[in-house]
Amino acid sequence: MRQMLIISLCTLGLTGCFGNFFTDEKQPMTLHSDRRTSGDMLMDTALELQIQERLHALQLPEQHRVYVKTFNRHVLLLGQVENRDLIQDISNLVEQTEGIHHVYNELTNGRSLTYWQQTKDSWITTKISSSMMVSPHIGLWKIHVLTENSVVYLFGIVTAEEEALAIEIARKTYGVRKVVTLFDRVETEAMTQTS
């Protein structure tokens, strides 16, 4: 019952209650006990904005769809580009951004996802994040979830136990065809609290 209530509230997009769940078409669930420092969070935001400005300067045609997510200075590129040569060009451009540790280029060659697929992806993200929120072993607000074309991407600074549980929750969610983890690891919760 509790999980259904959370799913319902997330679906309504009550951002005032749960932080910045949906600030754009693919904003991942952002969790308030994120183990990044406030400085690291600001750096990730600054890097995302800088990358978006660089991509905007490319003046990509409207049929191209490129989404950027930065976590702990790792950059994930998602979307569809109809010109295959542009995929590597975009990756090279992003890699030139100062301060980035690694770029995960998951851009695909083809047409943009349909509205219905994007809606399905948002619903998958909501279901997984809601399941994690009610899990006593993961806790609230630690893991970021993002879904693209039924592939789930998980971000966070997590313990081994949290990672295993998050993967299990995502894999068991209806509609998910693949789970990709981009976690950074902490050994124990105690280490997190003292850092």
N, CA, C and O of each residue as an XYZ file, in Angstrom:
780
protein
N       0.819     -1.194      0.000
C       0.000      0.000      0.000
C       0.862      1.257      0.000
O       0.603      2.209     -0.736
N       1.908      1.237      0.853
C       2.800      2.390      0.944
C       3.503      2.645     -0.389
O       3.641      3.791     -0.818
N       3.954      1.546     -1.051
C       4.638      1.698     -2.328
C       3.695      2.265     -3.384
O       4.101      3.110     -4.182
N       2.454      1.817     -3.399
C       1.486      2.326     -4.374
C       1.230      3.805     -4.160
O       1.047      4.548     -5.124
N       1.215      4.249     -2.887
C       1.005      5.657     -2.586
C       2.161      6.490     -3.125
O       1.945      7.552     -3.708
N       3.391      6.007     -2.930
C       4.562      6.735     -3.416
C       4.565      6.793     -4.928
O       4.878      7.830     -5.513
N       4.215      5.669     -5.575
C       4.150      5.650     -7.036
C       3.134      6.672     -7.524
O       3.390      7.396     -8.486
N       1.990      6.732     -6.868
C       0.953      7.685     -7.266
C       1.433      9.118     -7.133
O       1.202      9.942     -8.018
N       2.108      9.416     -6.017
C       2.600     10.772     -5.805
C       3.680     11.135     -6.811
O       3.724     12.264     -7.300
N       4.550     10.183     -7.120
C       5.604     10.436     -8.107
C       5.000     10.698     -9.474
O       5.468     11.562    -10.216
N       3.954      9.944     -9.802
C       3.296     10.102    -11.090
C       2.693     11.491    -11.225
O       2.699     12.072    -12.310
N       2.177     12.020    -10.133
C       1.609     13.355    -10.148
C       2.680     14.428    -10.231
O       2.382     15.594    -10.491
N       3.952     14.025    -10.003
C       5.037     14.984    -10.134
C       5.049     16.025     -9.038
O       5.278     17.203     -9.312
N       4.807     15.622     -7.803
C       4.786     16.568     -6.694
C       6.212     16.909     -6.295
O       6.736     16.390     -5.310
N       6.832     17.787     -7.072
C       8.241     18.087     -6.878
C       8.498     18.766     -5.549
O       9.598     18.638     -5.012
N       7.546     19.472     -5.002
C       7.752     20.131     -3.724
C       7.962     19.137     -2.598
O       8.632     19.454     -1.615
N       7.409     17.950     -2.720
C       7.536     16.940     -1.672
C       8.789     16.098     -1.820
O       9.373     15.676     -0.821
N       9.207     15.850     -3.040
C      10.248     14.862     -3.253
C      11.505     15.399     -3.925
O      12.322     14.606     -4.394
N      11.690     16.702     -3.990
C      12.883     17.224     -4.631
C      12.663     17.348     -6.129
O      11.521     17.404     -6.587
N      13.761     17.392     -6.909
C      13.607     17.645     -8.345
C      13.509     16.345     -9.121
O      14.458     15.944     -9.795
N      12.357     15.686     -9.026
C      12.144     14.440     -9.765
C      12.132     14.687    -11.259
O      12.908     14.078    -11.994
N      11.253     15.581    -11.722
C      11.111     15.784    -13.158
C      11.228     17.267    -13.478
O      10.233     17.992    -13.450
N      12.448     17.722    -13.785
C      12.611     19.105    -14.165
C      12.728     19.245    -15.671
O      12.666     20.362    -16.185
N      12.895     18.155    -16.386
C      12.829     18.146    -17.836
C      12.377     16.763    -18.261
O      11.989     15.948    -17.423
N      12.424     16.493    -19.563
C      11.823     15.251    -20.064
C      12.514     13.993    -19.554
O      11.914     12.918    -19.544
N      13.778     14.115    -19.128
C      14.480     12.919    -18.681
C      15.264     13.195    -17.412
O      16.336     12.618    -17.224
N      14.774     14.048    -16.542
C      15.489     14.290    -15.290
C      15.371     13.060    -14.403
O      14.260     12.658    -14.060
N      16.511     12.445    -14.020
C      16.423     11.265    -13.162
C      15.973     11.625    -11.760
O      16.055     12.779    -11.339
N      15.493     10.612    -11.040
C      15.129     10.820     -9.660
C      16.370     11.263     -8.888
O      17.392     10.578     -8.911
N      16.287     12.403     -8.207
C      17.414     12.914     -7.458
C      17.145     12.725     -5.975
O      16.097     13.134     -5.476
N      18.065     12.121     -5.284
C      17.824     11.666     -3.937
C      18.622     12.477     -2.927
O      19.831     12.641     -3.088
N      17.957     12.991     -1.878
C      18.556     13.976     -0.994
C      19.684     13.456     -0.122
O      20.454     14.273      0.381
N      19.837     12.165      0.094
C      20.972     11.683      0.861
C      22.102     11.257     -0.064
O      22.911     10.393      0.274
N      22.143     11.873     -1.225
C      23.229     11.716     -2.179
C      24.556     11.863     -1.436
O      24.740     12.808     -0.669
N      25.473     10.934     -1.664
C      26.736     10.948     -0.926
C      27.768     11.902     -1.520
O      28.853     12.051     -0.957
N      27.465     12.539     -2.618
C      28.370     13.564     -3.119
C      28.369     14.765     -2.182
O      27.368     15.049     -1.524
N      29.479     15.455     -2.127
C      29.506     16.702     -1.369
C      28.727     17.760     -2.154
O      28.474     17.596     -3.348
N      28.354     18.835     -1.481
C      27.647     19.908     -2.180
C      28.531     20.495     -3.278
O      28.034     20.913     -4.324
N      29.855     20.526     -3.034
C      30.773     21.019     -4.058
C      30.787     20.132     -5.282
O      30.824     20.621     -6.412
N      30.756     18.816     -5.060
C      30.717     17.881     -6.187
C      29.420     18.011     -6.975
O      29.425     17.924     -8.203
N      28.307     18.218     -6.269
C      27.023     18.398     -6.951
C      27.046     19.656     -7.820
O      26.573     19.647     -8.957
N      27.602     20.737     -7.269
C      27.698     21.979     -8.048
C      28.595     21.791     -9.257
O      28.305     22.311    -10.335
N      29.691     21.046     -9.085
C      30.592     20.781    -10.204
C      29.883     19.988    -11.295
O      30.033     20.292    -12.478
N      29.108     18.970    -10.906
C      28.365     18.184    -11.895
C      27.378     19.057    -12.663
O      27.246     18.934    -13.881
N      26.687     19.937    -11.945
C      25.735     20.841    -12.594
C      26.451     21.763    -13.568
O      25.979     21.979    -14.685
N      27.594     22.309    -13.147
C      28.361     23.209    -14.008
C      28.860     22.486    -15.255
O      28.824     23.037    -16.355
N      29.324     21.250    -15.081
C      29.799     20.471    -16.219
C      28.666     20.186    -17.201
O      28.852     20.280    -18.414
N      27.490     19.838    -16.671
C      26.339     19.574    -17.548
C      25.994     20.800    -18.373
O      25.766     20.702    -19.579
N      25.957     21.960    -17.719
C      25.630     23.194    -18.431
C      26.672     23.507    -19.496
O      26.330     23.923    -20.603
N      27.933     23.306    -19.164
C      29.006     23.562    -20.118
C      28.903     22.636    -21.320
O      29.081     23.067    -22.460
N      28.615     21.369    -21.067
C      28.470     20.398    -22.160
C      27.267     20.742    -23.029
O      27.344     20.677    -24.256
N      26.161     21.106    -22.397
C      24.964     21.465    -23.154
C      25.214     22.674    -24.048
O      24.711     22.737    -25.170
N      25.992     23.636    -23.548
C      26.336     24.801    -24.370
C      27.169     24.383    -25.574
O      26.957     24.878    -26.681
N      28.110     23.480    -25.365
C      28.937     22.996    -26.473
C      28.093     22.257    -27.511
O      28.285     22.424    -28.715
N      27.165     21.446    -27.032
C      26.301     20.722    -27.964
C      25.380     21.678    -28.715
O      25.115     21.487    -29.901
N      24.896     22.700    -28.026
C      24.032     23.695    -28.667
C      24.783     24.395    -29.798
O      24.206     24.715    -30.838
N      26.081     24.628    -29.580
C      26.899     25.302    -30.598
C      27.046     24.458    -31.865
O      27.324     24.990    -32.939
N      26.860     23.142    -31.739
C      26.925     22.267    -32.919
C      25.735     22.471    -33.846
O      25.785     22.098    -35.018
N      24.647     23.070    -33.315
C      23.419     23.305    -34.080
C      22.918     22.012    -34.739
O      22.713     21.938    -35.951
N      22.734     21.005    -33.891
C      22.246     19.720    -34.379
C      20.834     19.866    -34.946
O      20.033     20.620    -34.393
N      20.510     19.170    -36.026
C      19.148     19.201    -36.565
C      18.130     18.733    -35.521
O      18.475     18.000    -34.595
N      16.886     19.158    -35.677
C      15.847     18.870    -34.683
C      15.599     17.378    -34.501
O      15.193     16.948    -33.422
N      15.838     16.585    -35.540
C      15.557     15.153    -35.420
C      16.574     14.432    -34.535
O      16.352     13.286    -34.146
N      17.676     15.089    -34.219
C      18.659     14.497    -33.312
C      18.230     14.769    -31.873
O      17.749     15.855    -31.551
N      18.408     13.784    -31.028
C      17.997     13.901    -29.630
C      19.170     13.456    -28.762
O      19.514     12.274    -28.743
N      19.787     14.399    -28.040
C      20.951     14.103    -27.215
C      20.678     14.554    -25.794
O      20.312     15.705    -25.559
N      20.858     13.641    -24.845
C      20.654     13.947    -23.428
C      21.965     13.713    -22.678
O      22.668     12.733    -22.923
N      22.280     14.626    -21.765
C      23.520     14.563    -20.995
C      23.198     14.423    -19.515
O      22.386     15.177    -18.979
N      23.829     13.462    -18.857
C      23.715     13.322    -17.406
C      25.126     13.210    -16.837
O      25.926     12.389    -17.286
N      25.420     14.046    -15.841
C      26.723     14.022    -15.191
C      26.563     13.623    -13.733
O      25.719     14.169    -13.023
N      27.373     12.670    -13.289
C      27.369     12.267    -11.888
C      28.803     11.991    -11.459
O      29.488     11.150    -12.041
N      29.247     12.713    -10.433
C      30.589     12.517     -9.887
C      31.653     12.635    -10.979
O      32.642     11.903    -11.000
N      31.408     13.596    -11.894
C      32.303     13.924    -13.007
C      32.369     12.848    -14.090
O      33.229     12.905    -14.969
N      31.479     11.884    -14.032
C      31.312     10.924    -15.120
C      30.126     11.404    -15.962
O      29.100     11.817    -15.420
N      30.270     11.348    -17.271
C      29.227     11.857    -18.163
C      28.615     10.713    -18.954
O      29.323      9.900    -19.548
N      27.284     10.662    -18.954
C      26.542      9.695    -19.749
C      25.832     10.433    -20.872
O      25.105     11.395    -20.628
N      26.045      9.979    -22.106
C      25.366     10.537    -23.268
C      24.328      9.540    -23.761
O      24.648      8.389    -24.057
N      23.091      9.992    -23.845
C      21.995      9.161    -24.320
C      21.268      9.864    -25.456
O      21.313     11.087    -25.582
N      20.602      9.073    -26.275
C      19.768      9.663    -27.310
C      19.981      9.011    -28.653
O      20.634      7.974    -28.774
N      19.411      9.645    -29.662
C      19.460      9.104    -31.012
C      19.973     10.176    -31.974
O      19.540     11.328    -31.931
N      20.891      9.778    -32.832
C      21.467     10.678    -33.827
C      21.391      9.972    -35.174
O      21.871      8.848    -35.317
N      20.789     10.629    -36.161
C      20.585      9.977    -37.453
C      21.853      9.940    -38.295
O      21.956      9.134    -39.219
N      22.816     10.800    -37.988
C      24.095     10.803    -38.698
C      25.116     10.051    -37.842
O      25.514     10.524    -36.777
N      25.534      8.878    -38.319
C      26.422      8.020    -37.535
C      27.745      8.705    -37.187
O      28.282      8.502    -36.098
N      28.271      9.514    -38.109
C      29.553     10.185    -37.863
C      29.476     11.159    -36.695
O      30.468     11.403    -36.007
N      28.286     11.710    -36.480
C      28.124     12.690    -35.407
C      28.277     12.065    -34.017
O      28.653     12.755    -33.069
N      27.994     10.786    -33.890
C      28.056     10.134    -32.579
C      29.457     10.269    -31.988
O      29.609     10.650    -30.828
N      30.476      9.959    -32.779
C      31.855     10.081    -32.291
C      32.265     11.537    -32.140
O      33.012     11.887    -31.226
N      31.769     12.392    -33.047
C      32.089     13.820    -32.954
C      31.575     14.405    -31.642
O      32.262     15.192    -30.991
N      30.356     14.010    -31.262
C      29.773     14.509    -30.011
C      30.581     14.001    -28.825
O      30.865     14.754    -27.893
N      30.946     12.735    -28.859
C      31.734     12.165    -27.768
C      33.072     12.881    -27.635
O      33.498     13.201    -26.525
N      33.735     13.134    -28.757
C      35.019     13.834    -28.730
C      34.870     15.234    -28.161
O      35.713     15.690    -27.389
N      33.806     15.909    -28.538
C      33.550     17.264    -28.044
C      33.369     17.266    -26.531
O      33.909     18.128    -25.837
N      32.609     16.303    -26.023
C      32.353     16.227    -24.586
C      33.638     15.881    -23.828
O      33.896     16.426    -22.755
N      34.435     14.980    -24.387
C      35.671     14.569    -23.719
C      36.659     15.720    -23.555
O      37.543     15.659    -22.700
N      36.520     16.761    -24.360
C      37.406     17.920    -24.272
C      37.034     18.861    -23.133
O      37.758     19.816    -22.853
N      35.909     18.596    -22.477
C      35.473     19.440    -21.367
C      36.352     19.187    -20.153
O      36.490     18.049    -19.706
N      36.939     20.238    -19.624
C      37.852     20.103    -18.493
C      37.106     19.679    -17.228
O      36.036     20.206    -16.922
N      37.677     18.731    -16.506
C      37.090     18.295    -15.238
C      36.356     16.976    -15.305
O      35.950     16.443    -14.271
N      36.175     16.433    -16.504
C      35.445     15.172    -16.666
C      36.398     13.994    -16.478
O      37.515     13.995    -16.995
N      35.940     12.985    -15.727
C      36.745     11.788    -15.519
C      36.552     10.760    -16.639
O      37.511     10.137    -17.093
N      35.291     10.590    -17.080
C      35.011      9.568    -18.091
C      33.708      9.894    -18.816
O      32.775     10.436    -18.222
N      33.653      9.558    -20.103
C      32.437      9.743    -20.899
C      31.913      8.375    -21.323
O      32.630      7.589    -21.942
N      30.659      8.100    -20.985
C      29.975      6.885    -21.422
C      29.058      7.280    -22.578
O      28.015      7.899    -22.366
N      29.448      6.923    -23.787
C      28.693      7.313    -24.965
C      27.712      6.206    -25.330
O      28.096      5.187    -25.904
N      26.441      6.415    -24.992
C      25.384      5.442    -25.294
C      24.448      5.962    -26.385
O      23.317      5.495    -26.513
N      24.924      6.931    -27.170
C      24.131      7.427    -28.289
C      23.959      6.327    -29.325
O      24.871      5.537    -29.563
N      22.794      6.283    -29.932
C      22.539      5.284    -30.970
C      22.228      5.971    -32.289
O      21.790      7.121    -32.323
N      22.463      5.248    -33.364
C      22.194      5.757    -34.698
C      20.759      5.412    -35.080
O      20.402      4.239    -35.183
N      19.941      6.438    -35.288
C      18.548      6.184    -35.644
C      17.647      7.343    -35.285
O      18.104      8.410    -34.876
N      16.361      7.112    -35.447
C      15.368      8.148    -35.179
C      15.123      8.306    -33.684
O      15.356      7.389    -32.896
N      14.646      9.497    -33.311
C      14.331      9.774    -31.913
C      13.247      8.836    -31.402
O      12.402      8.369    -32.166
N      13.282      8.570    -30.121
C      12.255      7.723    -29.513
C      10.888      8.373    -29.651
O      10.760      9.597    -29.637
N       9.879      7.541    -29.781
C       8.517      8.060    -29.852
C       8.093      8.615    -28.500
O       8.698      8.319    -27.470
N       7.046      9.424    -28.526
C       6.491      9.968    -27.281
C       6.085      8.840    -26.347
O       6.288      8.940    -25.137
N       5.517      7.769    -26.886
C       5.034      6.666    -26.051
C       6.189      5.918    -25.393
O       6.077      5.492    -24.244
N       7.300      5.756    -26.114
C       8.455      5.102    -25.507
C       9.040      5.979    -24.402
O       9.439      5.473    -23.354
N       9.090      7.276    -24.630
C       9.603      8.176    -23.605
C       8.703      8.169    -22.366
O       9.186      8.248    -21.237
N       7.395      8.074    -22.592
C       6.466      7.983    -21.473
C       6.666      6.677    -20.716
O       6.651      6.664    -19.486
N       6.852      5.589    -21.439
C       7.123      4.284    -20.819
C       8.409      4.346    -20.004
O       8.470      3.819    -18.893
N       9.435      4.988    -20.554
C      10.702      5.116    -19.836
C      10.522      5.879    -18.522
O      11.078      5.495    -17.493
N       9.748      6.954    -18.565
C       9.492      7.735    -17.345
C       8.763      6.893    -16.299
O       9.045      6.990    -15.104
N       7.831      6.072    -16.755
C       7.076      5.223    -15.832
C       7.986      4.158    -15.211
O       7.873      3.869    -14.020
N       8.877      3.578    -16.002
C       9.831      2.604    -15.474
C      10.709      3.254    -14.411
O      10.935      2.674    -13.349
N      11.204      4.459    -14.696
C      12.025      5.189    -13.727
C      11.262      5.408    -12.422
O      11.809      5.227    -11.335
N      10.008      5.795    -12.541
C       9.176      6.038    -11.359
C       9.003      4.776    -10.534
O       9.133      4.809     -9.311
N       8.709      3.656    -11.199
C       8.487      2.399    -10.479
C       9.747      1.942     -9.749
O       9.681      1.533     -8.590
N      10.892      2.012    -10.425
C      12.135      1.567     -9.799
C      12.507      2.465     -8.628
O      12.859      1.974     -7.556
N      12.433      3.760     -8.824
C      12.792      4.691     -7.755
C      11.869      4.550     -6.550
O      12.310      4.660     -5.406
N      10.585      4.307     -6.811
C       9.629      4.116     -5.722
C       9.955      2.853     -4.931
O       9.867      2.849     -3.703
N      10.329      1.786     -5.625
C      10.699      0.540     -4.952
C      11.942      0.734     -4.087
O      12.034      0.187     -2.988
N      12.892      1.513     -4.587
C      14.097      1.771     -3.807
C      13.816      2.639     -2.591
O      14.433      2.464     -1.541
N      12.889      3.569     -2.733
C      12.554      4.461     -1.629
C      11.997      3.705     -0.437
O      12.232      4.094      0.707
N      11.262      2.629     -0.689
C      10.655      1.878      0.417
C      11.526      0.714      0.879
O      11.147     -0.023      1.789
N      12.685      0.546      0.260
C      13.577     -0.532      0.673
C      14.377     -0.110      1.903
O      15.092      0.890      1.849
N      14.275     -0.847      3.010
C      15.014     -0.469      4.222
C      16.521     -0.652      4.075
O      17.286     -0.094      4.861
N      16.957     -1.419      3.086
C      18.386     -1.700      2.941
C      19.090     -0.713      2.013
O      20.316     -0.611      2.024
N      18.320      0.005      1.219
C      18.924      1.031      0.359
C      18.766      2.399      1.014
O      19.695      3.206      1.014
N      17.597      2.649      1.564
C      17.344      3.943      2.188
C      16.895      4.968      1.170
O      16.943      4.746     -0.040
N      16.461      6.087      1.695
C      15.919      7.139      0.846
C      17.017      7.928      0.150
O      18.081      8.171      0.720
N      16.748      8.320     -1.072
C      17.471      9.373     -1.776
C      18.931      9.093     -2.091
O      19.717     10.035     -2.182
N      19.326      7.837     -2.259
C      20.735      7.560     -2.534
C      21.039      7.260     -3.995
O      22.140      7.542     -4.466
N      20.093      6.700     -4.708
C      20.377      6.212     -6.056
C      19.566      6.988     -7.092
O      18.368      7.216     -6.922
N      20.238      7.383     -8.159
C      19.614      8.086     -9.269
C      19.262      7.061    -10.344
O      20.065      6.186    -10.667
N      18.074      7.178    -10.886
C      17.592      6.224    -11.885
C      17.226      6.985    -13.158
O      16.558      8.018    -13.105
N      17.662      6.471    -14.280
C      17.346      7.079    -15.564
C      17.077      5.956    -16.557
O      17.811      4.968    -16.587
N      16.045      6.094    -17.360
C      15.673      5.040    -18.320
C      15.634      5.606    -19.728
O      15.082      6.680    -19.968
N      16.224      4.871    -20.648
C      16.246      5.267    -22.060
C      15.968      4.036    -22.909
O      16.757      3.092    -22.935
N      14.836      4.060    -23.602
C      14.456      2.952    -24.492
C      14.430      1.615    -23.739
O      14.901      0.596    -24.243
N      13.876      1.643    -22.534
C      13.706      0.477    -21.649
C      15.017     -0.046    -21.063
O      15.034     -1.108    -20.442
N      16.112      0.686    -21.254
C      17.386      0.368    -20.605
C      17.524      1.284    -19.392
O      17.403      2.504    -19.511
N      17.776      0.694    -18.230
C      17.847      1.452    -16.986
C      19.304      1.718    -16.627
O      20.140      0.815    -16.636
N      19.587      2.976    -16.312
C      20.918      3.392    -15.873
C      20.825      3.789    -14.404
O      19.960      4.578    -14.021
N      21.715      3.241    -13.585
C      21.711      3.507    -12.150
C      22.992      4.247    -11.770
O      24.094      3.828    -12.124
N      22.829      5.360    -11.039
C      23.946      6.179    -10.595
C      23.943      6.260     -9.082
O      22.893      6.140     -8.451
N      25.104      6.462     -8.505
C      25.164      6.712     -7.074
C      26.506      6.306     -6.504
O      27.315      5.651     -7.162
N      26.721      6.712     -5.264
C      27.885      6.263     -4.506
C      27.320      5.305     -3.468
O      26.657      5.730     -2.522
N      27.579      4.021     -3.641
C      26.843      2.996     -2.904
C      27.777      1.953     -2.291
O      28.935      1.806     -2.682
N      27.222      1.240     -1.314
C      27.912      0.067     -0.775
C      27.629     -1.119     -1.694
O      26.762     -1.046     -2.564
N      28.373     -2.218     -1.493
C      28.157     -3.418     -2.307
C      26.739     -3.945     -2.127
O      26.115     -4.392     -3.089
N      26.228     -3.894     -0.898
C      24.874     -4.377     -0.632
C      23.838     -3.527     -1.358
O      22.908     -4.061     -1.962
N      23.994     -2.199     -1.301
C      23.053     -1.312     -1.974
C      23.084     -1.528     -3.489
O      22.042     -1.515     -4.145
N      24.264     -1.725     -4.029
C      24.391     -1.963     -5.467
C      23.650     -3.231     -5.879
O      22.895     -3.222     -6.852
N      23.860     -4.308     -5.149
C      23.218     -5.578     -5.489
C      21.698     -5.474     -5.401
O      20.987     -5.984     -6.267
N      21.204     -4.818     -4.365
C      19.752     -4.675     -4.198
C      19.152     -3.786     -5.277
O      18.072     -4.075     -5.793
N      19.843     -2.712     -5.618
C      19.347     -1.803     -6.651
C      19.249     -2.517     -7.994
O      18.269     -2.354     -8.720
N      20.262     -3.304     -8.320
C      20.242     -4.057     -9.576
C      19.085     -5.056     -9.581
O      18.389     -5.205    -10.585
N      18.888     -5.736     -8.455
C      17.801     -6.714     -8.367
C      16.443     -6.039     -8.560
O      15.595     -6.548     -9.293
N      16.237     -4.901     -7.906
C      14.964     -4.174     -8.041
C      14.746     -3.772     -9.491
O      13.657     -3.962    -10.033
N      15.775     -3.216    -10.120
C      15.635     -2.756    -11.503
C      15.346     -3.915    -12.451
O      14.485     -3.805    -13.324
N      16.058     -5.022    -12.283
C      15.883     -6.163    -13.188
C      14.496     -6.790    -13.073
O      13.970     -7.325    -14.050
N      13.911     -6.725    -11.891
C      12.597     -7.343    -11.677
C      11.442     -6.430    -12.084
O      10.284     -6.844    -12.035
N      11.741     -5.200    -12.483
C      10.691     -4.252    -12.851
C      10.192     -4.542    -14.263
O      10.978     -4.688    -15.199
N       8.882     -4.622    -14.395
C       8.282     -4.945    -15.692
C       8.663     -3.891    -16.734
O       8.610     -2.689    -16.470
N       9.045     -4.358    -17.907
C       9.362     -3.462    -19.013
C      10.843     -3.190    -19.180
O      11.259     -2.645    -20.203
N      11.644     -3.560    -18.196
C      13.086     -3.320    -18.275
C      13.746     -4.410    -19.107
O      13.537     -5.595    -18.846
N      14.539     -4.029    -20.102
C      15.214     -5.036    -20.916
C      16.706     -5.130    -20.615
O      17.364     -6.088    -21.019
N      17.238     -4.140    -19.907
C      18.659     -4.170    -19.569
C      18.919     -3.187    -18.439
O      18.250     -2.159    -18.334
N      19.908     -3.512    -17.579
C      20.299     -2.614    -16.491
C      21.784     -2.315    -16.635
O      22.603     -3.228    -16.741
N      22.126     -1.030    -16.638
C      23.518     -0.584    -16.731
C      23.852      0.176    -15.451
O      23.143      1.111    -15.077
N      24.933     -0.225    -14.777
C      25.313      0.434    -13.529
C      26.523      1.333    -13.741
O      27.507      0.942    -14.368
N      26.429      2.542    -13.206
C      27.518      3.512    -13.264
C      27.821      3.971    -11.843
O      27.944      5.167    -11.578
N      27.940      3.012    -10.937
C      28.124      3.307     -9.524
C      29.582      3.605     -9.188
O      30.506      3.091     -9.818
N      29.757      4.451     -8.177
C      31.015      4.561     -7.450
C      30.778      3.850     -6.128
O      29.665      3.867     -5.601
N      31.812      3.229     -5.594
C      31.641      2.349     -4.432
C      32.233      2.943     -3.165
O      33.328      3.506     -3.180
N      31.490      2.810     -2.063
C      32.042      3.028     -0.727
C      32.023      1.675     -0.032
O      31.156      0.845     -0.304
N      32.967      1.455      0.854
C      33.071      0.135      1.499
C      32.031     -0.055      2.579
O      31.443     -1.131      2.688
N      31.789      0.982      3.388
C      30.829      0.854      4.480
C      30.085      2.156      4.656
O      30.534      3.211      4.207
N      28.936      2.072      5.318
C      28.150      3.267      5.617
C      28.925      4.193      6.550
O      28.806      5.415      6.458
N      29.718      3.613      7.446
C      30.479      4.417      8.405
C      31.465      5.322      7.686
O      31.666      6.468      8.089
N      32.085      4.813      6.619
C      33.011      5.623      5.840
C      32.293      6.816      5.219
O      32.840      7.917      5.152
N      31.066      6.586      4.765
C      30.294      7.650      4.152
C      29.995      8.741      5.159
O      30.071      9.926      4.832
N      29.656      8.357      6.383
C      29.267      9.353      7.383
C      30.443     10.180      7.864
O      30.258     11.315      8.305
N      31.647      9.638      7.789
C      32.803     10.373      8.281
C      33.475     11.178      7.184
O      34.354     11.991      7.472
N      33.088     10.974      5.939
C      33.744     11.682      4.838
C      33.203     13.078      4.692
O      33.641     13.820      3.813
